[in-house]
Amino acid sequence: MSLGHEVDGAAREFARIALLASEPVMRLYADGPTARLKADMSPVTAADVDAEAMIMEALARSFPGVPVVAEEACSRDGVPREAPAEAIFVDPLDGTREFLAHNGEFTINIGLVLNGSPVAGAVYAPAFGRMWWGGSMAFGAHLAPGHPFPDANPGVLLRTRSAASPLVALESRSHQTWQTKAAMARLAPAVGRPMGSSIKFCLIASGEADVCLRFGPTMEWDTAAGDAILRAAGGMTAAIDGTPLLYGKAAQGFRNPNYIAWGDTSALRDLSEFEPA
């Protein structure tokens, strides 16, 4: 089944599924979640596992035959050796550390990648009741967790803004590096704002921020949905050298390089001087 010509419908369906998956996430959030460490020493909770199971079941019904690359399945079974030209990437709980810290900055991410590019996605921040989705266009809405996705389009059209001065730069709350600080100085004048999870992509897509820098390990399921929304809103995510971020890197275990997300693509800069030697 090809979704390439149905990206807007796919994005809305991803949003519907993310709303459903928010029920176990918020139930466990309220109960006071606990975590165990995976082999890569990253935390995982019952919310990650339960939400992913619900998402996988819903995707199998809505998109039969479309391969799915999901974080917890890959952690358990290993990553696929080859990347299909078309695949859905799932992070059932992006920002697990923020989930455990109980600060609300976590999301449910579902994104579609076609021929190396993210073309549709939905990101839901259930603690804030904010949903973003995008295919050919991007939308945002306030939707309560666990409720059905409305049949009529409930969203506000999103567009990125022209780069402000000073830039509003979103920084990872849990993953700071010296490269991030040095690159931020290169972008000056810039005002740093800490933020967890894929909310960063969505705030840029919404015109509420300008740029997000990330030096450090991330995976394609972390970024595919938010990147699709950002691109639909007029922005882009690039490797630090300014080339577009590519997906389907099975040979690299679906790991991303260091990247920078921009709302105003005319402001894109080459920051490769800050890449580790």
Secondary structure, 3 states (H helix, E strand, C coil): CCCCCCHHHHHHHHHHHHHHHHHHHHHHHHHCCCEEECCCCCEEEHHHHHHHHHHHHHHHHHCCCCCEEEHHHHHHHCCCCCCCCEEEEEEEEECHHHHHHCCCCCEEEEEEEECCEEEEEEEEECCCCEEEEECCCEEEEECCCCCCCCCCCCCEEECCCCCCCCEEEEEECCCCCHHHHHHHHHCCCEEEEEECCCHHHHHHHCCCCCEEEECCCCEHHHHHHHHHHHHHCCCEEEECCCCECCCCCHHHCCECCCEEEECCHHHCCCCHHHCCC
